Amino acid sequence: MQIKWLKTALLDLDDEAAYITRNNPRAAALTVKRITQTIELLNQRPLRADLVELRTLEN
């Protein structure tokens, strides 16, 4: 499975990171990292989507 980012999704992620950075640059970097890691995990193991969704909601 190949996950492709929409341009609007990347722009949204950039906007969200910029917004968070205003108050907490470290939190912004961690947020972007967790989102991209989760997407990569889905890319590597698409059948685990339900587990990723649950883990994301719990954290």
PDB file with SEQRES, HELIX, SHEET and CRYST1 records, atoms N, CA, C and O in Angstrom:
SEQRES   1 A   59  MET GLN ILE LYS TRP LEU LYS THR ALA LEU LEU ASP LEU          
SEQRES   2 A   59  ASP ASP GLU ALA ALA TYR ILE THR ARG ASN ASN PRO ARG          
SEQRES   3 A   59  ALA ALA ALA LEU THR VAL LYS ARG ILE THR GLN THR ILE          
SEQRES   4 A   59  GLU LEU LEU ASN GLN ARG PRO LEU ARG ALA ASP LEU VAL          
SEQRES   5 A   59  GLU LEU ARG THR LEU GLU ASN                                  
HELIX    1 AA1 LYS A    7  THR A   21  1                                  15    
HELIX    2 AA2 PRO A   25  GLN A   44  1                                  20    
HELIX    3 AA3 PRO A   46  ARG A   48  5                                   3    
HELIX    4 AA4 ALA A   49  GLU A   58  1                                  10    
CRYST1    1.000    1.000    1.000  90.00  90.00  90.00 P 1           1          
ATOM      1  N   MET A   1       0.849  -1.181   0.000  1.00  0.00           N  
ATOM      2  CA  MET A   1       0.000   0.000   0.000  1.00  0.00           C  
ATOM      3  C   MET A   1       0.889   1.238   0.000  1.00  0.00           C  
ATOM      4  O   MET A   1       1.903   1.301   0.696  1.00  0.00           O  
ATOM      5  N   GLN A   2       0.489   2.195  -0.782  1.00  0.00           N  
ATOM      6  CA  GLN A   2       1.227   3.463  -0.842  1.00  0.00           C  
ATOM      7  C   GLN A   2       0.286   4.589  -0.432  1.00  0.00           C  
ATOM      8  O   GLN A   2      -0.731   4.830  -1.081  1.00  0.00           O  
ATOM      9  N   ILE A   3       0.628   5.260   0.627  1.00  0.00           N  
ATOM     10  CA  ILE A   3      -0.168   6.396   1.080  1.00  0.00           C  
ATOM     11  C   ILE A   3       0.424   7.653   0.464  1.00  0.00           C  
ATOM     12  O   ILE A   3       1.631   7.886   0.531  1.00  0.00           O  
ATOM     13  N   LYS A   4      -0.430   8.446  -0.127  1.00  0.00           N  
ATOM     14  CA  LYS A   4       0.021   9.699  -0.740  1.00  0.00           C  
ATOM     15  C   LYS A   4      -0.623  10.866   0.000  1.00  0.00           C  
ATOM     16  O   LYS A   4      -1.827  10.886   0.254  1.00  0.00           O  
ATOM     17  N   TRP A   5       0.209  11.817   0.328  1.00  0.00           N  
ATOM     18  CA  TRP A   5      -0.284  13.016   1.014  1.00  0.00           C  
ATOM     19  C   TRP A   5      -0.938  13.950  -0.003  1.00  0.00           C  
ATOM     20  O   TRP A   5      -0.380  14.198  -1.072  1.00  0.00           O  
ATOM     21  N   LEU A   6      -2.089  14.452   0.325  1.00  0.00           N  
ATOM     22  CA  LEU A   6      -2.700  15.508  -0.477  1.00  0.00           C  
ATOM     23  C   LEU A   6      -1.958  16.810  -0.195  1.00  0.00           C  
ATOM     24  O   LEU A   6      -1.457  17.024   0.909  1.00  0.00           O  
ATOM     25  N   LYS A   7      -1.894  17.667  -1.194  1.00  0.00           N  
ATOM     26  CA  LYS A   7      -1.245  18.973  -0.993  1.00  0.00           C  
ATOM     27  C   LYS A   7      -1.919  19.736   0.141  1.00  0.00           C  
ATOM     28  O   LYS A   7      -1.252  20.381   0.949  1.00  0.00           O  
ATOM     29  N   THR A   8      -3.241  19.656   0.192  1.00  0.00           N  
ATOM     30  CA  THR A   8      -3.964  20.364   1.253  1.00  0.00           C  
ATOM     31  C   THR A   8      -3.642  19.785   2.627  1.00  0.00           C  
ATOM     32  O   THR A   8      -3.595  20.521   3.612  1.00  0.00           O  
ATOM     33  N   ALA A   9      -3.422  18.479   2.702  1.00  0.00           N  
ATOM     34  CA  ALA A   9      -3.060  17.863   3.985  1.00  0.00           C  
ATOM     35  C   ALA A   9      -1.696  18.365   4.444  1.00  0.00           C  
ATOM     36  O   ALA A   9      -1.506  18.671   5.621  1.00  0.00           O  
ATOM     37  N   LEU A  10      -0.752  18.450   3.521  1.00  0.00           N  
ATOM     38  CA  LEU A  10       0.572  18.952   3.872  1.00  0.00           C  
ATOM     39  C   LEU A  10       0.525  20.417   4.284  1.00  0.00           C  
ATOM     40  O   LEU A  10       1.213  20.827   5.218  1.00  0.00           O  
ATOM     41  N   LEU A  11      -0.282  21.196   3.590  1.00  0.00           N  
ATOM     42  CA  LEU A  11      -0.434  22.610   3.960  1.00  0.00           C  
ATOM     43  C   LEU A  11      -1.084  22.736   5.330  1.00  0.00           C  
ATOM     44  O   LEU A  11      -0.683  23.572   6.140  1.00  0.00           O  
ATOM     45  N   ASP A  12      -2.086  21.906   5.586  1.00  0.00           N  
ATOM     46  CA  ASP A  12      -2.741  21.920   6.899  1.00  0.00           C  
ATOM     47  C   ASP A  12      -1.751  21.547   8.006  1.00  0.00           C  
ATOM     48  O   ASP A  12      -1.716  22.184   9.059  1.00  0.00           O  
ATOM     49  N   LEU A  13      -0.953  20.513   7.755  1.00  0.00           N  
ATOM     50  CA  LEU A  13       0.030  20.095   8.750  1.00  0.00           C  
ATOM     51  C   LEU A  13       1.027  21.219   9.014  1.00  0.00           C  
ATOM     52  O   LEU A  13       1.398  21.467  10.161  1.00  0.00           O  
ATOM     53  N   ASP A  14       1.450  21.886   7.971  1.00  0.00           N  
ATOM     54  CA  ASP A  14       2.377  23.004   8.116  1.00  0.00           C  
ATOM     55  C   ASP A  14       1.734  24.146   8.906  1.00  0.00           C  
ATOM     56  O   ASP A  14       2.365  24.733   9.785  1.00  0.00           O  
ATOM     57  N   ASP A  15       0.484  24.451   8.591  1.00  0.00           N  
ATOM     58  CA  ASP A  15      -0.236  25.511   9.315  1.00  0.00           C  
ATOM     59  C   ASP A  15      -0.407  25.156  10.792  1.00  0.00           C  
ATOM     60  O   ASP A  15      -0.235  26.005  11.667  1.00  0.00           O  
ATOM     61  N   GLU A  16      -0.746  23.902  11.059  1.00  0.00           N  
ATOM     62  CA  GLU A  16      -0.930  23.474  12.449  1.00  0.00           C  
ATOM     63  C   GLU A  16       0.387  23.554  13.217  1.00  0.00           C  
ATOM     64  O   GLU A  16       0.419  23.985  14.370  1.00  0.00           O  
ATOM     65  N   ALA A  17       1.462  23.137  12.570  1.00  0.00           N  
ATOM     66  CA  ALA A  17       2.776  23.208  13.212  1.00  0.00           C  
ATOM     67  C   ALA A  17       3.158  24.662  13.498  1.00  0.00           C  
ATOM     68  O   ALA A  17       3.685  24.970  14.567  1.00  0.00           O  
ATOM     69  N   ALA A  18       2.895  25.537  12.554  1.00  0.00           N  
ATOM     70  CA  ALA A  18       3.205  26.958  12.751  1.00  0.00           C  
ATOM     71  C   ALA A  18       2.397  27.535  13.906  1.00  0.00           C  
ATOM     72  O   ALA A  18       2.915  28.326  14.695  1.00  0.00           O  
ATOM     73  N   TYR A  19       1.136  27.146  14.008  1.00  0.00           N  
ATOM     74  CA  TYR A  19       0.281  27.631  15.093  1.00  0.00           C  
ATOM     75  C   TYR A  19       0.792  27.158  16.457  1.00  0.00           C  
ATOM     76  O   TYR A  19       0.870  27.941  17.403  1.00  0.00           O  
ATOM     77  N   ILE A  20       1.136  25.878  16.547  1.00  0.00           N  
ATOM     78  CA  ILE A  20       1.627  25.324  17.813  1.00  0.00           C  
ATOM     79  C   ILE A  20       2.993  25.933  18.167  1.00  0.00           C  
ATOM     80  O   ILE A  20       3.287  26.177  19.337  1.00  0.00           O  
ATOM     81  N   THR A  21       3.815  26.172  17.151  1.00  0.00           N  
ATOM     82  CA  THR A  21       5.157  26.705  17.368  1.00  0.00           C  
ATOM     83  C   THR A  21       5.135  28.046  18.080  1.00  0.00           C  
ATOM     84  O   THR A  21       6.060  28.365  18.828  1.00  0.00           O  
ATOM     85  N   ARG A  22       4.111  28.821  17.863  1.00  0.00           N  
ATOM     86  CA  ARG A  22       4.023  30.141  18.511  1.00  0.00           C  
ATOM     87  C   ARG A  22       4.158  30.044  20.027  1.00  0.00           C  
ATOM     88  O   ARG A  22       4.777  30.899  20.660  1.00  0.00           O  
ATOM     89  N   ASN A  23       3.577  29.002  20.596  1.00  0.00           N  
ATOM     90  CA  ASN A  23       3.607  28.842  22.054  1.00  0.00           C  
ATOM     91  C   ASN A  23       4.583  27.774  22.519  1.00  0.00           C  
ATOM     92  O   ASN A  23       5.095  27.841  23.637  1.00  0.00           O  
ATOM     93  N   ASN A  24       4.846  26.780  21.659  1.00  0.00           N  
ATOM     94  CA  ASN A  24       5.678  25.676  22.109  1.00  0.00           C  
ATOM     95  C   ASN A  24       6.327  24.971  20.909  1.00  0.00           C  
ATOM     96  O   ASN A  24       5.777  23.999  20.390  1.00  0.00           O  
ATOM     97  N   PRO A  25       7.485  25.455  20.474  1.00  0.00           N  
ATOM     98  CA  PRO A  25       8.147  24.868  19.311  1.00  0.00           C  
ATOM     99  C   PRO A  25       8.446  23.376  19.467  1.00  0.00           C  
ATOM    100  O   PRO A  25       8.349  22.618  18.502  1.00  0.00           O  
ATOM    101  N   ARG A  26       8.802  22.964  20.658  1.00  0.00           N  
ATOM    102  CA  ARG A  26       9.090  21.538  20.890  1.00  0.00           C  
ATOM    103  C   ARG A  26       7.845  20.689  20.682  1.00  0.00           C  
ATOM    104  O   ARG A  26       7.911  19.627  20.064  1.00  0.00           O  
ATOM    105  N   ALA A  27       6.716  21.152  21.193  1.00  0.00           N  
ATOM    106  CA  ALA A  27       5.464  20.415  21.024  1.00  0.00           C  
ATOM    107  C   ALA A  27       5.070  20.345  19.552  1.00  0.00           C  
ATOM    108  O   ALA A  27       4.531  19.337  19.094  1.00  0.00           O  
ATOM    109  N   ALA A  28       5.340  21.415  18.818  1.00  0.00           N  
ATOM    110  CA  ALA A  28       5.036  21.421  17.390  1.00  0.00           C  
ATOM    111  C   ALA A  28       5.846  20.361  16.660  1.00  0.00           C  
ATOM    112  O   ALA A  28       5.311  19.611  15.844  1.00  0.00           O  
ATOM    113  N   ALA A  29       7.136  20.304  16.959  1.00  0.00           N  
ATOM    114  CA  ALA A  29       8.008  19.314  16.315  1.00  0.00           C  
ATOM    115  C   ALA A  29       7.575  17.900  16.664  1.00  0.00           C  
ATOM    116  O   ALA A  29       7.554  17.024  15.798  1.00  0.00           O  
ATOM    117  N   LEU A  30       7.230  17.670  17.921  1.00  0.00           N  
ATOM    118  CA  LEU A  30       6.782  16.343  18.343  1.00  0.00           C  
ATOM    119  C   LEU A  30       5.457  15.956  17.689  1.00  0.00           C  
ATOM    120  O   LEU A  30       5.252  14.800  17.320  1.00  0.00           O  
ATOM    121  N   THR A  31       4.573  16.920  17.549  1.00  0.00           N  
ATOM    122  CA  THR A  31       3.282  16.650  16.919  1.00  0.00           C  
ATOM    123  C   THR A  31       3.458  16.234  15.464  1.00  0.00           C  
ATOM    124  O   THR A  31       2.875  15.248  15.015  1.00  0.00           O  
ATOM    125  N   VAL A  32       4.259  16.986  14.743  1.00  0.00           N  
ATOM    126  CA  VAL A  32       4.510  16.651  13.335  1.00  0.00           C  
ATOM    127  C   VAL A  32       5.191  15.287  13.234  1.00  0.00           C  
ATOM    128  O   VAL A  32       4.861  14.483  12.363  1.00  0.00           O  
ATOM    129  N   LYS A  33       6.127  15.037  14.117  1.00  0.00           N  
ATOM    130  CA  LYS A  33       6.836  13.752  14.105  1.00  0.00           C  
ATOM    131  C   LYS A  33       5.873  12.599  14.350  1.00  0.00           C  
ATOM    132  O   LYS A  33       5.940  11.586  13.654  1.00  0.00           O  
ATOM    133  N   ARG A  34       4.983  12.731  15.323  1.00  0.00           N  
ATOM    134  CA  ARG A  34       4.035  11.652  15.629  1.00  0.00           C  
ATOM    135  C   ARG A  34       3.061  11.423  14.484  1.00  0.00           C  
ATOM    136  O   ARG A  34       2.714  10.282  14.177  1.00  0.00           O  
ATOM    137  N   ILE A  35       2.624  12.495  13.857  1.00  0.00           N  
ATOM    138  CA  ILE A  35       1.698  12.349  12.732  1.00  0.00           C  
ATOM    139  C   ILE A  35       2.387  11.641  11.574  1.00  0.00           C  
ATOM    140  O   ILE A  35       1.828  10.711  10.992  1.00  0.00           O  
ATOM    141  N   THR A  36       3.590  12.071  11.239  1.00  0.00           N  
ATOM    142  CA  THR A  36       4.289  11.451  10.111  1.00  0.00           C  
ATOM    143  C   THR A  36       4.686  10.011  10.423  1.00  0.00           C  
ATOM    144  O   THR A  36       4.668   9.164   9.530  1.00  0.00           O  
ATOM    145  N   GLN A  37       5.040   9.721  11.665  1.00  0.00           N  
ATOM    146  CA  GLN A  37       5.358   8.344  12.041  1.00  0.00           C  
ATOM    147  C   GLN A  37       4.120   7.449  11.946  1.00  0.00           C  
ATOM    148  O   GLN A  37       4.211   6.299  11.517  1.00  0.00           O  
ATOM    149  N   THR A  38       2.989   7.973  12.339  1.00  0.00           N  
ATOM    150  CA  THR A  38       1.755   7.193  12.264  1.00  0.00           C  
ATOM    151  C   THR A  38       1.385   6.900  10.817  1.00  0.00           C  
ATOM    152  O   THR A  38       0.972   5.788  10.489  1.00  0.00           O  
ATOM    153  N   ILE A  39       1.534   7.892   9.956  1.00  0.00           N  
ATOM    154  CA  ILE A  39       1.254   7.687   8.539  1.00  0.00           C  
ATOM    155  C   ILE A  39       2.210   6.652   7.951  1.00  0.00           C  
ATOM    156  O   ILE A  39       1.803   5.799   7.162  1.00  0.00           O  
ATOM    157  N   GLU A  40       3.473   6.731   8.335  1.00  0.00           N  
ATOM    158  CA  GLU A  40       4.455   5.753   7.841  1.00  0.00           C  
ATOM    159  C   GLU A  40       4.120   4.352   8.332  1.00  0.00           C  
ATOM    160  O   GLU A  40       4.264   3.383   7.587  1.00  0.00           O  
ATOM    161  N   LEU A  41       3.677   4.236   9.575  1.00  0.00           N  
ATOM    162  CA  LEU A  41       3.277   2.933  10.109  1.00  0.00           C  
ATOM    163  C   LEU A  41       2.108   2.367   9.306  1.00  0.00           C  
ATOM    164  O   LEU A  41       2.085   1.177   8.992  1.00  0.00           O  
ATOM    165  N   LEU A  42       1.147   3.214   8.977  1.00  0.00           N  
ATOM    166  CA  LEU A  42       0.023   2.766   8.147  1.00  0.00           C  
ATOM    167  C   LEU A  42       0.507   2.336   6.771  1.00  0.00           C  
ATOM    168  O   LEU A  42      -0.014   1.384   6.190  1.00  0.00           O  
ATOM    169  N   ASN A  43       1.490   3.032   6.262  1.00  0.00           N  
ATOM    170  CA  ASN A  43       2.045   2.700   4.956  1.00  0.00           C  
ATOM    171  C   ASN A  43       2.725   1.327   4.987  1.00  0.00           C  
ATOM    172  O   ASN A  43       2.616   0.554   4.036  1.00  0.00           O  
ATOM    173  N   GLN A  44       3.419   1.032   6.073  1.00  0.00           N  
ATOM    174  CA  GLN A  44       4.139  -0.231   6.198  1.00  0.00           C  
ATOM    175  C   GLN A  44       3.223  -1.395   6.552  1.00  0.00           C  
ATOM    176  O   GLN A  44       3.433  -2.521   6.100  1.00  0.00           O  
ATOM    177  N   ARG A  45       2.218  -1.119   7.354  1.00  0.00           N  
ATOM    178  CA  ARG A  45       1.327  -2.181   7.839  1.00  0.00           C  
ATOM    179  C   ARG A  45      -0.130  -1.719   7.769  1.00  0.00           C  
ATOM    180  O   ARG A  45      -0.725  -1.392   8.796  1.00  0.00           O  
ATOM    181  N   PRO A  46      -0.699  -1.691   6.580  1.00  0.00           N  
ATOM    182  CA  PRO A  46      -2.049  -1.143   6.408  1.00  0.00           C  
ATOM    183  C   PRO A  46      -3.137  -1.893   7.174  1.00  0.00           C  
ATOM    184  O   PRO A  46      -4.166  -1.305   7.505  1.00  0.00           O  
ATOM    185  N   LEU A  47      -2.935  -3.154   7.457  1.00  0.00           N  
ATOM    186  CA  LEU A  47      -3.956  -3.920   8.172  1.00  0.00           C  
ATOM    187  C   LEU A  47      -3.996  -3.593   9.651  1.00  0.00           C  
ATOM    188  O   LEU A  47      -4.902  -4.035  10.358  1.00  0.00           O  
ATOM    189  N   ARG A  48      -3.036  -2.833  10.126  1.00  0.00           N  
ATOM    190  CA  ARG A  48      -3.012  -2.430  11.529  1.00  0.00           C  
ATOM    191  C   ARG A  48      -3.660  -1.066  11.744  1.00  0.00           C  
ATOM    192  O   ARG A  48      -3.493  -0.471  12.809  1.00  0.00           O  
ATOM    193  N   ALA A  49      -4.376  -0.572  10.781  1.00  0.00           N  
ATOM    194  CA  ALA A  49      -4.978   0.766  10.863  1.00  0.00           C  
ATOM    195  C   ALA A  49      -5.825   0.936  12.107  1.00  0.00           C  
ATOM    196  O   ALA A  49      -5.777   1.988  12.746  1.00  0.00           O  
ATOM    197  N   ASP A  50      -6.601  -0.078  12.464  1.00  0.00           N  
ATOM    198  CA  ASP A  50      -7.447   0.049  13.644  1.00  0.00           C  
ATOM    199  C   ASP A  50      -6.611   0.178  14.915  1.00  0.00           C  
ATOM    200  O   ASP A  50      -7.009   0.899  15.830  1.00  0.00           O  
ATOM    201  N   LEU A  51      -5.476  -0.494  14.997  1.00  0.00           N  
ATOM    202  CA  LEU A  51      -4.613  -0.381  16.162  1.00  0.00           C  
ATOM    203  C   LEU A  51      -3.960   0.994  16.244  1.00  0.00           C  
ATOM    204  O   LEU A  51      -3.836   1.559  17.331  1.00  0.00           O  
ATOM    205  N   VAL A  52      -3.551   1.526  15.123  1.00  0.00           N  
ATOM    206  CA  VAL A  52      -2.950   2.858  15.100  1.00  0.00           C  
ATOM    207  C   VAL A  52      -3.979   3.887  15.525  1.00  0.00           C  
ATOM    208  O   VAL A  52      -3.670   4.809  16.281  1.00  0.00           O  
ATOM    209  N   GLU A  53      -5.197   3.731  15.042  1.00  0.00           N  
ATOM    210  CA  GLU A  53      -6.262   4.672  15.388  1.00  0.00           C  
ATOM    211  C   GLU A  53      -6.513   4.649  16.893  1.00  0.00           C  
ATOM    212  O   GLU A  53      -6.646   5.705  17.511  1.00  0.00           O  
ATOM    213  N   LEU A  54      -6.580   3.466  17.486  1.00  0.00           N  
ATOM    214  CA  LEU A  54      -6.809   3.362  18.933  1.00  0.00           C  
ATOM    215  C   LEU A  54      -5.645   3.953  19.724  1.00  0.00           C  
ATOM    216  O   LEU A  54      -5.861   4.675  20.698  1.00  0.00           O  
ATOM    217  N   ARG A  55      -4.422   3.654  19.315  1.00  0.00           N  
ATOM    218  CA  ARG A  55      -3.267   4.162  20.026  1.00  0.00           C  
ATOM    219  C   ARG A  55      -3.237   5.691  19.951  1.00  0.00           C  
ATOM    220  O   ARG A  55      -2.927   6.356  20.940  1.00  0.00           O  
ATOM    221  N   THR A  56      -3.553   6.238  18.799  1.00  0.00           N  
ATOM    222  CA  THR A  56      -3.543   7.682  18.627  1.00  0.00           C  
ATOM    223  C   THR A  56      -4.596   8.334  19.522  1.00  0.00           C  
ATOM    224  O   THR A  56      -4.342   9.384  20.114  1.00  0.00           O  
ATOM    225  N   LEU A  57      -5.761   7.725  19.621  1.00  0.00           N  
ATOM    226  CA  LEU A  57      -6.820   8.285  20.445  1.00  0.00           C  
ATOM    227  C   LEU A  57      -6.479   8.211  21.939  1.00  0.00           C  
ATOM    228  O   LEU A  57      -6.879   9.081  22.712  1.00  0.00           O  
ATOM    229  N   GLU A  58      -5.748   7.184  22.336  1.00  0.00           N  
ATOM    230  CA  GLU A  58      -5.395   7.028  23.749  1.00  0.00           C  
ATOM    231  C   GLU A  58      -4.325   8.008  24.184  1.00  0.00           C  
ATOM    232  O   GLU A  58      -4.288   8.395  25.352  1.00  0.00           O  
ATOM    233  N   ASN A  59      -3.454   8.421  23.275  1.00  0.00           N  
ATOM    234  CA  ASN A  59      -2.331   9.299  23.647  1.00  0.00           C  
ATOM    235  C   ASN A  59      -2.679  10.712  23.437  1.00  0.00           C  
ATOM    236  O   ASN A  59      -1.860  11.594  23.695  1.00  0.00           O  
TER     237      ASN A  59                                                      
END                                                                             
